[in-house]
């Protein structure tokens, strides 16, 4: 898991090139996160979907600037075979729905199954 976190830290170095979506309203976990991952048709043997809480102090420092909205998530897919992040997107919104808050809790990084 430490190697995975280190890869995430390195990946954030190029985050300025990441697709960014701003939501004026509530970030809905199913609509904005789960459906995005499902659309990628991931290989469960090699792809690890994850989200990072953009309010995490380490993530904010890596970005070198705070999100423009009150909440944010960096979502991506880590391919274990190639040891690369193959898909990624940053989402910022005014707030999160209850399901997003339940999944993320106080965690900085959550690996989704």
PyMOL commands that set and color helices and strands:
alter all, ss='L'
color gray80, all
select helices_A, chain A and resi 2-12+15-17+29-39+57-63+98-104
alter helices_A, ss='H'
color red, helices_A
select strands_A, chain A and resi 20-27+47-53+71-79+84-96+109-111
alter strands_A, ss='S'
color yellow, strands_A
deselect
rebuild
show_as cartoon
